[in-house]
């Protein structure tokens, strides 16, 4: 079994990929925040407008874009697959919804970056 087969929109691996991407983003974001605050904390008087929050929000936008592209790809796949192939259509629809939920969770997890200063 090749890894390219796992990347197809109708493969069951798509059901866990979106939330796995979200989990990796969550760990990277908050672990990175903790490490940066330990070694090179931004100035407290900058408030929420500092280089660290901009970098974290940039990472968030990249992850949200990736998740939305994967959801769009899954939706397109569901529209093109034949009606007699129900298991793959099911996987396509459910993975599309899970990608959208992961994108929404990523956005919700990044909202504190927009308004709160880091390292407090």
Phi and psi restraints in degrees (range 20) as a CNS / XPLOR table:
assign (resid 1 and name C) (resid 2 and name N)
       (resid 2 and name CA) (resid 2 and name C) 1.0 -92.4 20.0 2
assign (resid 2 and name N) (resid 2 and name CA)
       (resid 2 and name C) (resid 3 and name N) 1.0 159.1 20.0 2
assign (resid 2 and name C) (resid 3 and name N)
       (resid 3 and name CA) (resid 3 and name C) 1.0 -70.9 20.0 2
assign (resid 3 and name N) (resid 3 and name CA)
       (resid 3 and name C) (resid 4 and name N) 1.0 -22.7 20.0 2
assign (resid 3 and name C) (resid 4 and name N)
       (resid 4 and name CA) (resid 4 and name C) 1.0 -65.7 20.0 2
assign (resid 4 and name N) (resid 4 and name CA)
       (resid 4 and name C) (resid 5 and name N) 1.0 -31.4 20.0 2
assign (resid 4 and name C) (resid 5 and name N)
       (resid 5 and name CA) (resid 5 and name C) 1.0 -66.1 20.0 2
assign (resid 5 and name N) (resid 5 and name CA)
       (resid 5 and name C) (resid 6 and name N) 1.0 -34.4 20.0 2
assign (resid 5 and name C) (resid 6 and name N)
       (resid 6 and name CA) (resid 6 and name C) 1.0 -67.8 20.0 2
assign (resid 6 and name N) (resid 6 and name CA)
       (resid 6 and name C) (resid 7 and name N) 1.0 -24.0 20.0 2
assign (resid 6 and name C) (resid 7 and name N)
       (resid 7 and name CA) (resid 7 and name C) 1.0 -82.8 20.0 2
assign (resid 7 and name N) (resid 7 and name CA)
       (resid 7 and name C) (resid 8 and name N) 1.0 -9.5 20.0 2
assign (resid 7 and name C) (resid 8 and name N)
       (resid 8 and name CA) (resid 8 and name C) 1.0 -68.8 20.0 2
assign (resid 8 and name N) (resid 8 and name CA)
       (resid 8 and name C) (resid 9 and name N) 1.0 143.2 20.0 2
assign (resid 8 and name C) (resid 9 and name N)
       (resid 9 and name CA) (resid 9 and name C) 1.0 -62.0 20.0 2
assign (resid 9 and name N) (resid 9 and name CA)
       (resid 9 and name C) (resid 10 and name N) 1.0 -23.2 20.0 2
assign (resid 9 and name C) (resid 10 and name N)
       (resid 10 and name CA) (resid 10 and name C) 1.0 -92.6 20.0 2
assign (resid 10 and name N) (resid 10 and name CA)
       (resid 10 and name C) (resid 11 and name N) 1.0 1.2 20.0 2
assign (resid 10 and name C) (resid 11 and name N)
       (resid 11 and name CA) (resid 11 and name C) 1.0 -79.6 20.0 2
assign (resid 11 and name N) (resid 11 and name CA)
       (resid 11 and name C) (resid 12 and name N) 1.0 140.9 20.0 2
assign (resid 11 and name C) (resid 12 and name N)
       (resid 12 and name CA) (resid 12 and name C) 1.0 -60.3 20.0 2
assign (resid 12 and name N) (resid 12 and name CA)
       (resid 12 and name C) (resid 13 and name N) 1.0 -19.1 20.0 2
assign (resid 12 and name C) (resid 13 and name N)
       (resid 13 and name CA) (resid 13 and name C) 1.0 -62.2 20.0 2
assign (resid 13 and name N) (resid 13 and name CA)
       (resid 13 and name C) (resid 14 and name N) 1.0 -23.2 20.0 2
assign (resid 13 and name C) (resid 14 and name N)
       (resid 14 and name CA) (resid 14 and name C) 1.0 -65.2 20.0 2
assign (resid 14 and name N) (resid 14 and name CA)
       (resid 14 and name C) (resid 15 and name N) 1.0 -21.5 20.0 2
assign (resid 14 and name C) (resid 15 and name N)
       (resid 15 and name CA) (resid 15 and name C) 1.0 -68.3 20.0 2
assign (resid 15 and name N) (resid 15 and name CA)
       (resid 15 and name C) (resid 16 and name N) 1.0 -27.7 20.0 2
assign (resid 15 and name C) (resid 16 and name N)
       (resid 16 and name CA) (resid 16 and name C) 1.0 -107.6 20.0 2
assign (resid 16 and name N) (resid 16 and name CA)
       (resid 16 and name C) (resid 17 and name N) 1.0 -11.0 20.0 2
assign (resid 16 and name C) (resid 17 and name N)
       (resid 17 and name CA) (resid 17 and name C) 1.0 -65.7 20.0 2
assign (resid 17 and name N) (resid 17 and name CA)
       (resid 17 and name C) (resid 18 and name N) 1.0 -43.4 20.0 2
assign (resid 17 and name C) (resid 18 and name N)
       (resid 18 and name CA) (resid 18 and name C) 1.0 -61.8 20.0 2
assign (resid 18 and name N) (resid 18 and name CA)
       (resid 18 and name C) (resid 19 and name N) 1.0 -47.6 20.0 2
assign (resid 18 and name C) (resid 19 and name N)
       (resid 19 and name CA) (resid 19 and name C) 1.0 -72.7 20.0 2
assign (resid 19 and name N) (resid 19 and name CA)
       (resid 19 and name C) (resid 20 and name N) 1.0 -25.3 20.0 2
assign (resid 19 and name C) (resid 20 and name N)
       (resid 20 and name CA) (resid 20 and name C) 1.0 -68.4 20.0 2
assign (resid 20 and name N) (resid 20 and name CA)
       (resid 20 and name C) (resid 21 and name N) 1.0 -41.5 20.0 2
assign (resid 20 and name C) (resid 21 and name N)
       (resid 21 and name CA) (resid 21 and name C) 1.0 -62.2 20.0 2
assign (resid 21 and name N) (resid 21 and name CA)
       (resid 21 and name C) (resid 22 and name N) 1.0 -42.7 20.0 2
assign (resid 21 and name C) (resid 22 and name N)
       (resid 22 and name CA) (resid 22 and name C) 1.0 -61.2 20.0 2
assign (resid 22 and name N) (resid 22 and name CA)
       (resid 22 and name C) (resid 23 and name N) 1.0 -43.9 20.0 2
assign (resid 22 and name C) (resid 23 and name N)
       (resid 23 and name CA) (resid 23 and name C) 1.0 -62.6 20.0 2
assign (resid 23 and name N) (resid 23 and name CA)
       (resid 23 and name C) (resid 24 and name N) 1.0 -41.8 20.0 2
assign (resid 23 and name C) (resid 24 and name N)
       (resid 24 and name CA) (resid 24 and name C) 1.0 -64.9 20.0 2
assign (resid 24 and name N) (resid 24 and name CA)
       (resid 24 and name C) (resid 25 and name N) 1.0 -41.3 20.0 2
assign (resid 24 and name C) (resid 25 and name N)
       (resid 25 and name CA) (resid 25 and name C) 1.0 -61.1 20.0 2
assign (resid 25 and name N) (resid 25 and name CA)
       (resid 25 and name C) (resid 26 and name N) 1.0 -45.3 20.0 2
assign (resid 25 and name C) (resid 26 and name N)
       (resid 26 and name CA) (resid 26 and name C) 1.0 -61.2 20.0 2
assign (resid 26 and name N) (resid 26 and name CA)
       (resid 26 and name C) (resid 27 and name N) 1.0 -46.7 20.0 2
assign (resid 26 and name C) (resid 27 and name N)
       (resid 27 and name CA) (resid 27 and name C) 1.0 -65.7 20.0 2
assign (resid 27 and name N) (resid 27 and name CA)
       (resid 27 and name C) (resid 28 and name N) 1.0 -45.1 20.0 2
assign (resid 27 and name C) (resid 28 and name N)
       (resid 28 and name CA) (resid 28 and name C) 1.0 -63.4 20.0 2
assign (resid 28 and name N) (resid 28 and name CA)
       (resid 28 and name C) (resid 29 and name N) 1.0 -40.2 20.0 2
assign (resid 28 and name C) (resid 29 and name N)
       (resid 29 and name CA) (resid 29 and name C) 1.0 -67.0 20.0 2
assign (resid 29 and name N) (resid 29 and name CA)
       (resid 29 and name C) (resid 30 and name N) 1.0 -51.2 20.0 2
assign (resid 29 and name C) (resid 30 and name N)
       (resid 30 and name CA) (resid 30 and name C) 1.0 -80.6 20.0 2
assign (resid 30 and name N) (resid 30 and name CA)
       (resid 30 and name C) (resid 31 and name N) 1.0 -28.7 20.0 2
assign (resid 30 and name C) (resid 31 and name N)
       (resid 31 and name CA) (resid 31 and name C) 1.0 -70.1 20.0 2
assign (resid 31 and name N) (resid 31 and name CA)
       (resid 31 and name C) (resid 32 and name N) 1.0 -42.1 20.0 2
assign (resid 31 and name C) (resid 32 and name N)
       (resid 32 and name CA) (resid 32 and name C) 1.0 -62.2 20.0 2
assign (resid 32 and name N) (resid 32 and name CA)
       (resid 32 and name C) (resid 33 and name N) 1.0 -40.9 20.0 2
assign (resid 32 and name C) (resid 33 and name N)
       (resid 33 and name CA) (resid 33 and name C) 1.0 -60.1 20.0 2
assign (resid 33 and name N) (resid 33 and name CA)
       (resid 33 and name C) (resid 34 and name N) 1.0 -44.3 20.0 2
assign (resid 33 and name C) (resid 34 and name N)
       (resid 34 and name CA) (resid 34 and name C) 1.0 -65.0 20.0 2
assign (resid 34 and name N) (resid 34 and name CA)
       (resid 34 and name C) (resid 35 and name N) 1.0 -42.8 20.0 2
assign (resid 34 and name C) (resid 35 and name N)
       (resid 35 and name CA) (resid 35 and name C) 1.0 -66.4 20.0 2
assign (resid 35 and name N) (resid 35 and name CA)
       (resid 35 and name C) (resid 36 and name N) 1.0 -44.9 20.0 2
assign (resid 35 and name C) (resid 36 and name N)
       (resid 36 and name CA) (resid 36 and name C) 1.0 -64.2 20.0 2
assign (resid 36 and name N) (resid 36 and name CA)
       (resid 36 and name C) (resid 37 and name N) 1.0 -40.8 20.0 2
assign (resid 36 and name C) (resid 37 and name N)
       (resid 37 and name CA) (resid 37 and name C) 1.0 -64.9 20.0 2
assign (resid 37 and name N) (resid 37 and name CA)
       (resid 37 and name C) (resid 38 and name N) 1.0 -29.6 20.0 2
assign (resid 37 and name C) (resid 38 and name N)
       (resid 38 and name CA) (resid 38 and name C) 1.0 -71.8 20.0 2
assign (resid 38 and name N) (resid 38 and name CA)
       (resid 38 and name C) (resid 39 and name N) 1.0 -37.6 20.0 2
assign (resid 38 and name C) (resid 39 and name N)
       (resid 39 and name CA) (resid 39 and name C) 1.0 -105.6 20.0 2
assign (resid 39 and name N) (resid 39 and name CA)
       (resid 39 and name C) (resid 40 and name N) 1.0 -44.0 20.0 2
assign (resid 39 and name C) (resid 40 and name N)
       (resid 40 and name CA) (resid 40 and name C) 1.0 -136.7 20.0 2
assign (resid 40 and name N) (resid 40 and name CA)
       (resid 40 and name C) (resid 41 and name N) 1.0 69.6 20.0 2
assign (resid 40 and name C) (resid 41 and name N)
       (resid 41 and name CA) (resid 41 and name C) 1.0 -68.6 20.0 2
assign (resid 41 and name N) (resid 41 and name CA)
       (resid 41 and name C) (resid 42 and name N) 1.0 138.6 20.0 2
assign (resid 41 and name C) (resid 42 and name N)
       (resid 42 and name CA) (resid 42 and name C) 1.0 -68.9 20.0 2
assign (resid 42 and name N) (resid 42 and name CA)
       (resid 42 and name C) (resid 43 and name N) 1.0 160.1 20.0 2
assign (resid 42 and name C) (resid 43 and name N)
       (resid 43 and name CA) (resid 43 and name C) 1.0 -63.5 20.0 2
assign (resid 43 and name N) (resid 43 and name CA)
       (resid 43 and name C) (resid 44 and name N) 1.0 133.1 20.0 2
assign (resid 43 and name C) (resid 44 and name N)
       (resid 44 and name CA) (resid 44 and name C) 1.0 -63.5 20.0 2
assign (resid 44 and name N) (resid 44 and name CA)
       (resid 44 and name C) (resid 45 and name N) 1.0 -28.7 20.0 2
assign (resid 44 and name C) (resid 45 and name N)
       (resid 45 and name CA) (resid 45 and name C) 1.0 -71.3 20.0 2
assign (resid 45 and name N) (resid 45 and name CA)
       (resid 45 and name C) (resid 46 and name N) 1.0 -13.1 20.0 2
assign (resid 45 and name C) (resid 46 and name N)
       (resid 46 and name CA) (resid 46 and name C) 1.0 -72.1 20.0 2
assign (resid 46 and name N) (resid 46 and name CA)
       (resid 46 and name C) (resid 47 and name N) 1.0 -21.6 20.0 2
assign (resid 46 and name C) (resid 47 and name N)
       (resid 47 and name CA) (resid 47 and name C) 1.0 68.8 20.0 2
assign (resid 47 and name N) (resid 47 and name CA)
       (resid 47 and name C) (resid 48 and name N) 1.0 -140.3 20.0 2
assign (resid 47 and name C) (resid 48 and name N)
       (resid 48 and name CA) (resid 48 and name C) 1.0 -81.2 20.0 2
assign (resid 48 and name N) (resid 48 and name CA)
       (resid 48 and name C) (resid 49 and name N) 1.0 -14.8 20.0 2
assign (resid 48 and name C) (resid 49 and name N)
       (resid 49 and name CA) (resid 49 and name C) 1.0 -91.5 20.0 2
assign (resid 49 and name N) (resid 49 and name CA)
       (resid 49 and name C) (resid 50 and name N) 1.0 82.1 20.0 2
assign (resid 49 and name C) (resid 50 and name N)
       (resid 50 and name CA) (resid 50 and name C) 1.0 -142.8 20.0 2
assign (resid 50 and name N) (resid 50 and name CA)
       (resid 50 and name C) (resid 51 and name N) 1.0 170.7 20.0 2
assign (resid 50 and name C) (resid 51 and name N)
       (resid 51 and name CA) (resid 51 and name C) 1.0 -63.2 20.0 2
assign (resid 51 and name N) (resid 51 and name CA)
       (resid 51 and name C) (resid 52 and name N) 1.0 -34.4 20.0 2
assign (resid 51 and name C) (resid 52 and name N)
       (resid 52 and name CA) (resid 52 and name C) 1.0 -67.5 20.0 2
assign (resid 52 and name N) (resid 52 and name CA)
       (resid 52 and name C) (resid 53 and name N) 1.0 -46.2 20.0 2
assign (resid 52 and name C) (resid 53 and name N)
       (resid 53 and name CA) (resid 53 and name C) 1.0 -65.1 20.0 2
assign (resid 53 and name N) (resid 53 and name CA)
       (resid 53 and name C) (resid 54 and name N) 1.0 -36.8 20.0 2
assign (resid 53 and name C) (resid 54 and name N)
       (resid 54 and name CA) (resid 54 and name C) 1.0 -64.4 20.0 2
assign (resid 54 and name N) (resid 54 and name CA)
       (resid 54 and name C) (resid 55 and name N) 1.0 -41.9 20.0 2
assign (resid 54 and name C) (resid 55 and name N)
       (resid 55 and name CA) (resid 55 and name C) 1.0 -65.6 20.0 2
assign (resid 55 and name N) (resid 55 and name CA)
       (resid 55 and name C) (resid 56 and name N) 1.0 -42.4 20.0 2
assign (resid 55 and name C) (resid 56 and name N)
       (resid 56 and name CA) (resid 56 and name C) 1.0 -66.1 20.0 2
assign (resid 56 and name N) (resid 56 and name CA)
       (resid 56 and name C) (resid 57 and name N) 1.0 -38.7 20.0 2
assign (resid 56 and name C) (resid 57 and name N)
       (resid 57 and name CA) (resid 57 and name C) 1.0 -71.2 20.0 2
assign (resid 57 and name N) (resid 57 and name CA)
       (resid 57 and name C) (resid 58 and name N) 1.0 -32.7 20.0 2
assign (resid 57 and name C) (resid 58 and name N)
       (resid 58 and name CA) (resid 58 and name C) 1.0 -62.6 20.0 2
assign (resid 58 and name N) (resid 58 and name CA)
       (resid 58 and name C) (resid 59 and name N) 1.0 -43.6 20.0 2
assign (resid 58 and name C) (resid 59 and name N)
       (resid 59 and name CA) (resid 59 and name C) 1.0 -60.1 20.0 2
assign (resid 59 and name N) (resid 59 and name CA)
       (resid 59 and name C) (resid 60 and name N) 1.0 -41.3 20.0 2
assign (resid 59 and name C) (resid 60 and name N)
       (resid 60 and name CA) (resid 60 and name C) 1.0 -62.5 20.0 2
assign (resid 60 and name N) (resid 60 and name CA)
       (resid 60 and name C) (resid 61 and name N) 1.0 -43.0 20.0 2
assign (resid 60 and name C) (resid 61 and name N)
       (resid 61 and name CA) (resid 61 and name C) 1.0 -64.2 20.0 2
assign (resid 61 and name N) (resid 61 and name CA)
       (resid 61 and name C) (resid 62 and name N) 1.0 -36.8 20.0 2
assign (resid 61 and name C) (resid 62 and name N)
       (resid 62 and name CA) (resid 62 and name C) 1.0 -63.8 20.0 2
assign (resid 62 and name N) (resid 62 and name CA)
       (resid 62 and name C) (resid 63 and name N) 1.0 -44.9 20.0 2
assign (resid 62 and name C) (resid 63 and name N)
       (resid 63 and name CA) (resid 63 and name C) 1.0 -67.5 20.0 2
assign (resid 63 and name N) (resid 63 and name CA)
       (resid 63 and name C) (resid 64 and name N) 1.0 -41.6 20.0 2
assign (resid 63 and name C) (resid 64 and name N)
       (resid 64 and name CA) (resid 64 and name C) 1.0 -62.7 20.0 2
assign (resid 64 and name N) (resid 64 and name CA)
       (resid 64 and name C) (resid 65 and name N) 1.0 -41.9 20.0 2
assign (resid 64 and name C) (resid 65 and name N)
       (resid 65 and name CA) (resid 65 and name C) 1.0 -61.4 20.0 2
assign (resid 65 and name N) (resid 65 and name CA)
       (resid 65 and name C) (resid 66 and name N) 1.0 -44.1 20.0 2
assign (resid 65 and name C) (resid 66 and name N)
       (resid 66 and name CA) (resid 66 and name C) 1.0 -60.5 20.0 2
assign (resid 66 and name N) (resid 66 and name CA)
       (resid 66 and name C) (resid 67 and name N) 1.0 -46.2 20.0 2
assign (resid 66 and name C) (resid 67 and name N)
       (resid 67 and name CA) (resid 67 and name C) 1.0 -65.1 20.0 2
assign (resid 67 and name N) (resid 67 and name CA)
       (resid 67 and name C) (resid 68 and name N) 1.0 -39.4 20.0 2
assign (resid 67 and name C) (resid 68 and name N)
       (resid 68 and name CA) (resid 68 and name C) 1.0 -68.8 20.0 2
assign (resid 68 and name N) (resid 68 and name CA)
       (resid 68 and name C) (resid 69 and name N) 1.0 -35.9 20.0 2
assign (resid 68 and name C) (resid 69 and name N)
       (resid 69 and name CA) (resid 69 and name C) 1.0 -65.5 20.0 2
assign (resid 69 and name N) (resid 69 and name CA)
       (resid 69 and name C) (resid 70 and name N) 1.0 -40.2 20.0 2
assign (resid 69 and name C) (resid 70 and name N)
       (resid 70 and name CA) (resid 70 and name C) 1.0 -66.5 20.0 2
assign (resid 70 and name N) (resid 70 and name CA)
       (resid 70 and name C) (resid 71 and name N) 1.0 -37.5 20.0 2
assign (resid 70 and name C) (resid 71 and name N)
       (resid 71 and name CA) (resid 71 and name C) 1.0 -65.2 20.0 2
assign (resid 71 and name N) (resid 71 and name CA)
       (resid 71 and name C) (resid 72 and name N) 1.0 -42.6 20.0 2
assign (resid 71 and name C) (resid 72 and name N)
       (resid 72 and name CA) (resid 72 and name C) 1.0 -62.7 20.0 2
assign (resid 72 and name N) (resid 72 and name CA)
       (resid 72 and name C) (resid 73 and name N) 1.0 -41.3 20.0 2
assign (resid 72 and name C) (resid 73 and name N)
       (resid 73 and name CA) (resid 73 and name C) 1.0 -63.9 20.0 2
assign (resid 73 and name N) (resid 73 and name CA)
       (resid 73 and name C) (resid 74 and name N) 1.0 -41.1 20.0 2
assign (resid 73 and name C) (resid 74 and name N)
       (resid 74 and name CA) (resid 74 and name C) 1.0 -65.0 20.0 2
assign (resid 74 and name N) (resid 74 and name CA)
       (resid 74 and name C) (resid 75 and name N) 1.0 -40.1 20.0 2
assign (resid 74 and name C) (resid 75 and name N)
       (resid 75 and name CA) (resid 75 and name C) 1.0 -65.2 20.0 2
assign (resid 75 and name N) (resid 75 and name CA)
       (resid 75 and name C) (resid 76 and name N) 1.0 -43.6 20.0 2
assign (resid 75 and name C) (resid 76 and name N)
       (resid 76 and name CA) (resid 76 and name C) 1.0 -61.8 20.0 2
assign (resid 76 and name N) (resid 76 and name CA)
       (resid 76 and name C) (resid 77 and name N) 1.0 -38.9 20.0 2
assign (resid 76 and name C) (resid 77 and name N)
       (resid 77 and name CA) (resid 77 and name C) 1.0 -62.9 20.0 2
assign (resid 77 and name N) (resid 77 and name CA)
       (resid 77 and name C) (resid 78 and name N) 1.0 -43.3 20.0 2
assign (resid 77 and name C) (resid 78 and name N)
       (resid 78 and name CA) (resid 78 and name C) 1.0 -63.5 20.0 2
assign (resid 78 and name N) (resid 78 and name CA)
       (resid 78 and name C) (resid 79 and name N) 1.0 -34.1 20.0 2
assign (resid 78 and name C) (resid 79 and name N)
       (resid 79 and name CA) (resid 79 and name C) 1.0 -73.2 20.0 2
assign (resid 79 and name N) (resid 79 and name CA)
       (resid 79 and name C) (resid 80 and name N) 1.0 -25.6 20.0 2
assign (resid 79 and name C) (resid 80 and name N)
       (resid 80 and name CA) (resid 80 and name C) 1.0 -96.6 20.0 2
assign (resid 80 and name N) (resid 80 and name CA)
       (resid 80 and name C) (resid 81 and name N) 1.0 -20.1 20.0 2
assign (resid 80 and name C) (resid 81 and name N)
       (resid 81 and name CA) (resid 81 and name C) 1.0 -74.7 20.0 2
assign (resid 81 and name N) (resid 81 and name CA)
       (resid 81 and name C) (resid 82 and name N) 1.0 149.3 20.0 2
assign (resid 81 and name C) (resid 82 and name N)
       (resid 82 and name CA) (resid 82 and name C) 1.0 -71.1 20.0 2
assign (resid 82 and name N) (resid 82 and name CA)
       (resid 82 and name C) (resid 83 and name N) 1.0 153.7 20.0 2
assign (resid 82 and name C) (resid 83 and name N)
       (resid 83 and name CA) (resid 83 and name C) 1.0 -68.8 20.0 2
assign (resid 83 and name N) (resid 83 and name CA)
       (resid 83 and name C) (resid 84 and name N) 1.0 -21.6 20.0 2
assign (resid 83 and name C) (resid 84 and name N)
       (resid 84 and name CA) (resid 84 and name C) 1.0 -81.1 20.0 2
assign (resid 84 and name N) (resid 84 and name CA)
       (resid 84 and name C) (resid 85 and name N) 1.0 -4.2 20.0 2
assign (resid 84 and name C) (resid 85 and name N)
       (resid 85 and name CA) (resid 85 and name C) 1.0 -102.9 20.0 2
assign (resid 85 and name N) (resid 85 and name CA)
       (resid 85 and name C) (resid 86 and name N) 1.0 67.2 20.0 2
assign (resid 85 and name C) (resid 86 and name N)
       (resid 86 and name CA) (resid 86 and name C) 1.0 -65.6 20.0 2
assign (resid 86 and name N) (resid 86 and name CA)
       (resid 86 and name C) (resid 87 and name N) 1.0 -41.2 20.0 2
assign (resid 86 and name C) (resid 87 and name N)
       (resid 87 and name CA) (resid 87 and name C) 1.0 -60.2 20.0 2
assign (resid 87 and name N) (resid 87 and name CA)
       (resid 87 and name C) (resid 88 and name N) 1.0 -41.2 20.0 2
assign (resid 87 and name C) (resid 88 and name N)
       (resid 88 and name CA) (resid 88 and name C) 1.0 -71.4 20.0 2
assign (resid 88 and name N) (resid 88 and name CA)
       (resid 88 and name C) (resid 89 and name N) 1.0 -33.9 20.0 2
assign (resid 88 and name C) (resid 89 and name N)
       (resid 89 and name CA) (resid 89 and name C) 1.0 -65.5 20.0 2
assign (resid 89 and name N) (resid 89 and name CA)
       (resid 89 and name C) (resid 90 and name N) 1.0 -41.1 20.0 2
assign (resid 89 and name C) (resid 90 and name N)
       (resid 90 and name CA) (resid 90 and name C) 1.0 -60.6 20.0 2
assign (resid 90 and name N) (resid 90 and name CA)
       (resid 90 and name C) (resid 91 and name N) 1.0 -48.5 20.0 2
assign (resid 90 and name C) (resid 91 and name N)
       (resid 91 and name CA) (resid 91 and name C) 1.0 -60.4 20.0 2
assign (resid 91 and name N) (resid 91 and name CA)
       (resid 91 and name C) (resid 92 and name N) 1.0 -40.8 20.0 2
assign (resid 91 and name C) (resid 92 and name N)
       (resid 92 and name CA) (resid 92 and name C) 1.0 -62.9 20.0 2
assign (resid 92 and name N) (resid 92 and name CA)
       (resid 92 and name C) (resid 93 and name N) 1.0 -46.4 20.0 2
assign (resid 92 and name C) (resid 93 and name N)
       (resid 93 and name CA) (resid 93 and name C) 1.0 -67.2 20.0 2
assign (resid 93 and name N) (resid 93 and name CA)
       (resid 93 and name C) (resid 94 and name N) 1.0 -45.7 20.0 2
assign (resid 93 and name C) (resid 94 and name N)
       (resid 94 and name CA) (resid 94 and name C) 1.0 -65.5 20.0 2
assign (resid 94 and name N) (resid 94 and name CA)
       (resid 94 and name C) (resid 95 and name N) 1.0 -41.3 20.0 2
assign (resid 94 and name C) (resid 95 and name N)
       (resid 95 and name CA) (resid 95 and name C) 1.0 -66.4 20.0 2
assign (resid 95 and name N) (resid 95 and name CA)
       (resid 95 and name C) (resid 96 and name N) 1.0 -33.4 20.0 2
assign (resid 95 and name C) (resid 96 and name N)
       (resid 96 and name CA) (resid 96 and name C) 1.0 -62.4 20.0 2
assign (resid 96 and name N) (resid 96 and name CA)
       (resid 96 and name C) (resid 97 and name N) 1.0 -45.8 20.0 2
assign (resid 96 and name C) (resid 97 and name N)
       (resid 97 and name CA) (resid 97 and name C) 1.0 -64.3 20.0 2
assign (resid 97 and name N) (resid 97 and name CA)
       (resid 97 and name C) (resid 98 and name N) 1.0 -40.4 20.0 2
assign (resid 97 and name C) (resid 98 and name N)
       (resid 98 and name CA) (resid 98 and name C) 1.0 -67.1 20.0 2
assign (resid 98 and name N) (resid 98 and name CA)
       (resid 98 and name C) (resid 99 and name N) 1.0 -36.5 20.0 2
assign (resid 98 and name C) (resid 99 and name N)
       (resid 99 and name CA) (resid 99 and name C) 1.0 -63.1 20.0 2
assign (resid 99 and name N) (resid 99 and name CA)
       (resid 99 and name C) (resid 100 and name N) 1.0 -42.0 20.0 2
assign (resid 99 and name C) (resid 100 and name N)
       (resid 100 and name CA) (resid 100 and name C) 1.0 -66.0 20.0 2
assign (resid 100 and name N) (resid 100 and name CA)
       (resid 100 and name C) (resid 101 and name N) 1.0 -39.1 20.0 2
assign (resid 100 and name C) (resid 101 and name N)
       (resid 101 and name CA) (resid 101 and name C) 1.0 -65.2 20.0 2
assign (resid 101 and name N) (resid 101 and name CA)
       (resid 101 and name C) (resid 102 and name N) 1.0 -39.7 20.0 2
assign (resid 101 and name C) (resid 102 and name N)
       (resid 102 and name CA) (resid 102 and name C) 1.0 -65.5 20.0 2
assign (resid 102 and name N) (resid 102 and name CA)
       (resid 102 and name C) (resid 103 and name N) 1.0 -38.2 20.0 2
assign (resid 102 and name C) (resid 103 and name N)
       (resid 103 and name CA) (resid 103 and name C) 1.0 -65.4 20.0 2
assign (resid 103 and name N) (resid 103 and name CA)
       (resid 103 and name C) (resid 104 and name N) 1.0 -40.9 20.0 2
assign (resid 103 and name C) (resid 104 and name N)
       (resid 104 and name CA) (resid 104 and name C) 1.0 -65.5 20.0 2
assign (resid 104 and name N) (resid 104 and name CA)
       (resid 104 and name C) (resid 105 and name N) 1.0 -41.5 20.0 2
assign (resid 104 and name C) (resid 105 and name N)
       (resid 105 and name CA) (resid 105 and name C) 1.0 -65.3 20.0 2
assign (resid 105 and name N) (resid 105 and name CA)
       (resid 105 and name C) (resid 106 and name N) 1.0 -35.4 20.0 2
assign (resid 105 and name C) (resid 106 and name N)
       (resid 106 and name CA) (resid 106 and name C) 1.0 -65.4 20.0 2
assign (resid 106 and name N) (resid 106 and name CA)
       (resid 106 and name C) (resid 107 and name N) 1.0 -43.7 20.0 2
assign (resid 106 and name C) (resid 107 and name N)
       (resid 107 and name CA) (resid 107 and name C) 1.0 -63.5 20.0 2
assign (resid 107 and name N) (resid 107 and name CA)
       (resid 107 and name C) (resid 108 and name N) 1.0 -43.7 20.0 2
assign (resid 107 and name C) (resid 108 and name N)
       (resid 108 and name CA) (resid 108 and name C) 1.0 -64.7 20.0 2
assign (resid 108 and name N) (resid 108 and name CA)
       (resid 108 and name C) (resid 109 and name N) 1.0 -37.1 20.0 2
assign (resid 108 and name C) (resid 109 and name N)
       (resid 109 and name CA) (resid 109 and name C) 1.0 -70.7 20.0 2
assign (resid 109 and name N) (resid 109 and name CA)
       (resid 109 and name C) (resid 110 and name N) 1.0 -20.7 20.0 2
assign (resid 109 and name C) (resid 110 and name N)
       (resid 110 and name CA) (resid 110 and name C) 1.0 -95.2 20.0 2
assign (resid 110 and name N) (resid 110 and name CA)
       (resid 110 and name C) (resid 111 and name N) 1.0 -8.9 20.0 2
assign (resid 110 and name C) (resid 111 and name N)
       (resid 111 and name CA) (resid 111 and name C) 1.0 -59.2 20.0 2
assign (resid 111 and name N) (resid 111 and name CA)
       (resid 111 and name C) (resid 112 and name N) 1.0 -38.1 20.0 2
assign (resid 111 and name C) (resid 112 and name N)
       (resid 112 and name CA) (resid 112 and name C) 1.0 -60.3 20.0 2
assign (resid 112 and name N) (resid 112 and name CA)
       (resid 112 and name C) (resid 113 and name N) 1.0 -28.1 20.0 2
assign (resid 112 and name C) (resid 113 and name N)
       (resid 113 and name CA) (resid 113 and name C) 1.0 -64.0 20.0 2
assign (resid 113 and name N) (resid 113 and name CA)
       (resid 113 and name C) (resid 114 and name N) 1.0 -30.7 20.0 2
assign (resid 113 and name C) (resid 114 and name N)
       (resid 114 and name CA) (resid 114 and name C) 1.0 -76.2 20.0 2
assign (resid 114 and name N) (resid 114 and name CA)
       (resid 114 and name C) (resid 115 and name N) 1.0 -26.7 20.0 2
assign (resid 114 and name C) (resid 115 and name N)
       (resid 115 and name CA) (resid 115 and name C) 1.0 -120.2 20.0 2
assign (resid 115 and name N) (resid 115 and name CA)
       (resid 115 and name C) (resid 116 and name N) 1.0 -19.5 20.0 2
assign (resid 115 and name C) (resid 116 and name N)
       (resid 116 and name CA) (resid 116 and name C) 1.0 -107.4 20.0 2
assign (resid 116 and name N) (resid 116 and name CA)
       (resid 116 and name C) (resid 117 and name N) 1.0 139.5 20.0 2
assign (resid 116 and name C) (resid 117 and name N)
       (resid 117 and name CA) (resid 117 and name C) 1.0 -72.9 20.0 2
assign (resid 117 and name N) (resid 117 and name CA)
       (resid 117 and name C) (resid 118 and name N) 1.0 144.7 20.0 2
assign (resid 117 and name C) (resid 118 and name N)
       (resid 118 and name CA) (resid 118 and name C) 1.0 -79.1 20.0 2
assign (resid 118 and name N) (resid 118 and name CA)
       (resid 118 and name C) (resid 119 and name N) 1.0 169.1 20.0 2
assign (resid 118 and name C) (resid 119 and name N)
       (resid 119 and name CA) (resid 119 and name C) 1.0 63.0 20.0 2
assign (resid 119 and name N) (resid 119 and name CA)
       (resid 119 and name C) (resid 120 and name N) 1.0 37.6 20.0 2
